[in-house]
Amino acid sequence: MPGWLFAVIVIVFAVVAFIVIRRTQRGAFVDRLPIGDGEHVLLEEHGLKVSHRFRKRAVSGGWRTTHRVRSVLTDRRIVLATGGPEGKHKFTILMILDYSNASLRVSKSGYPAYLEKFALSNGYPTYGFAAADARVDGDGALYVVVPFPEKGDSWGEPPEVRLFTPQAARYLDAIT
């Protein structure tokens, strides 16, 4: 087999693998952020950084960091998405942090419980938590540990989210 043919095969394989992996990691694409009729926007920020760990599996801790995040703080939820602006580009919803509704209880355990509890059928997690689960950490980031008692023994730590924003205290005040 000639060297150039082997190189073409490797490049095609890499491109297909990249496309498949990106499609499975993407959140939900929407034209507008899912802000309800009764919700009031308290704060909207652009260009933030979010670190998220849904399961501690790797030596590095399993954190996934996303840059250029748009955060919308409402009186009930925090919507985290990339993309926009509205009317020009679609948004990719990363997650919703719902501090007005406590975390649901599910009968399953492990990964099936994670899928059911955090509504991953939407294409993104919706994390419910209480005010006691949120704090501002030493880096000045809003740090949320999502309660997940159904995780089972092999799951590890519960899901965690760190929103790096200069207004973390304002988020915490709205949550409490």
Order of alpha helices (4+ residues) and beta strands (2+ residues): alpha-beta-beta-beta-beta-beta-alpha-beta-beta-beta-beta-alpha
